[in-house]
Each structure stands twice: as structure tokens, then as C-alpha cells.
Amino acid sequence: MSFSEIFEKYPKAVEFFLEKGMHCIGCPMAQMESLEEGALAHGLNADKLVEELNKKVEKK
């Protein structure tokens, strides 16, 4: 899933990525870059990032 798809489907994800130092919102790569690719580019573990993101967007 690309960052743009994530932001569209899960608006709470914006805050999460900002907290992680990933300022993907304004990045042109966010239109096509996957979460895994972005995590690797930022030196983060993609599986852990997905796990944390899922917890964040599931909160009500």
C-alpha cells in the first residue's frame, strides 16, 4: 500500500508518521512509494512499523 493510499484510508496515520520522523505527507514519493520502501529508506523495521500503525489507526 502506498503512503497516499494509507493517508486516504487512515487519516490518523499522518500524526503517526510525523511522530516517527517520516514527513511523507508532502513528499512526491508518497504517491507511489510503499510503506515497506519508506520504512527501509528511513532505517525502520517495516514489520514493526506496520504493527504500531495498526494499533494507532484502530484506536477510537
N, C-alpha and C positions, 0 to 999 in steps of 0.2 A: 504494500500500500504506500502510495506517495505521501509526502508531507501535506500537500494541498488536499488530498482526499481525507487525511486524518483530521485536518483543521476544519474541513467542511462537516464531517460527520460528528466530531467530538470537539466542540469549541473550548471545553475545559483544557484541552491538550496544549493550547497556546501558553498558558501560565506554566504548565509542567515543563515544556521545553525551555522557556525562559529561565526557570529555576536551575535547569541543567546547563545553562550557558550556551544553549543551542538557539541562536536567533534566526531560525529557519523561516519565520513568517515573511520577512522581506527578501529572502534570498531567491534569486531566479531559479536556482537548482531545485527548490522545493516543489516546483511544478512537476518534476519528473523523478527526483531522487527518492529512493525508498527509505524507510525507517532504518533498515539494516545498513544501507550505504551511508546515511547520515551519522549513525552511531559510530561506524568504523572511522569516518572522517574526523570525528571528534574524540576518538580514542576511548569510546564507551563500549561496554558489552551489550550487544543488541538484544539478547535474550532477557537480560536483567532489565534493560530499558523498557521492553515490551511489558514485562511483569509489573513494573512500577507504574507505567502508563495506564494499564488496565485497572489497577487499583484506584488511580486518580479519577479516571472518567466514570467509574462505576459508583463513586461517592455521590450521595444526593444532598 
